[in-house]
Amino acid sequence: MDIRSINNLISELPKVGMQQKETNTTVFSDMYKSAINMLDQTNTLQKQAEQSAMSFAIGDIDNIHEVMIAQEKATVALQYTVQIRDKVLEAYNEIMRMQI
């Protein structure tokens, strides 16, 4: 192997590290945006379920099935969100227990 090719590889190393850092930042940013979006969707479903229950209570909606479906969607979304939160906290705690 030629010395010049080794020097070229060495000069490329910092660039590779910077690309990896940018990629990691992008991945984390995408995950964060996805989590915020999931929370917003869960909140929206909760509000829709509450609104449909109120509408049913005052007589605006006659179909109980729509109310029950909205409430089930909200319940499932909330359970999913709680499970994701629990897994993220578990992963965080596991990382914190790692010895360097």
N, C-alpha and C positions, 0 to 999 in steps of 0.2 A: 504494500500500500504506500502511496506517495505521501510525503509530509504535507504537501500543499492541500491534499484532500482532507487530511486530519485537521489542518488549520481552518479549512472551510467549515467542517463539522463543528468545531469549537466555536467559531463565530456565529453559527446558527443557534446554539444552545439557548442564549438569552431570549431569542425570538420565540422559540418553542415554549419556553416557560411563560412568556407573556400571553401567547395564544391560549394556553391552558387556563391561565388566570381569567382571561376575558370570557372563555367558554364557561368556566365555573360560575362566574358572576352572572352571565346570561341565564344559565340553568336555574340558579337560585332566584333570580328576578322573575323568571317565568313561573316557577313554583309559588312564589309569594303572590304574584298577580292571580294565579289560579285559586289559591286559598282565599284571597279576598273576594274573588268572584263567587266562590262556593258559599261563603258567608252571606254575601248579598242575596244570592238565590234562596238560601235557607230562610233568611229574614223575610223576603218577599213571599215565600210560600206560607210562612207563619201568619203574615198579615192578611193574605188572601183567605186562609182558613178562618181567621178571626172575623173577617168581614162577612164571609159566607154564613157563619154561625149567627152573627148579628142580623143579617138579612133574613135568615130563616126564622129567627126569634120574633122579628117584627112583622113577618108575613110577606115580605117581598119575594121570597123564594119558596115554592111549594114542594120542590123536589129534594127530599132528604138525601138522596144518593149523591147529588152534587156536593152537598155539605160534607158528607162522610168521605168522599173521595178527596176533597180539598184537605180535610183534616189528616187523612192517612198520608197524603203526599208530604204534608208539613212534618208529620211524625217521623216518617222514613228519612227525610232530609236532615232533620235534627239528629236522629240516631247516627246517621252516616257522618255528620260533622263532628259529633262527639267522639266517634271511633277514630276518625282521622286525627283529632286533637290528642287523644290518648296515645296513639302510635307515635306522633311527633314528639310528645313529652317523653315517652319511653326511649325513643332514639336519642334525644337530647341527654337524658340521664345516663344512658349507656356511654355516650361520648364523653361525658364529664367524668365517668369512672375510669376511663382509659388512662393508663400510665404512659407517660412519654419518656 
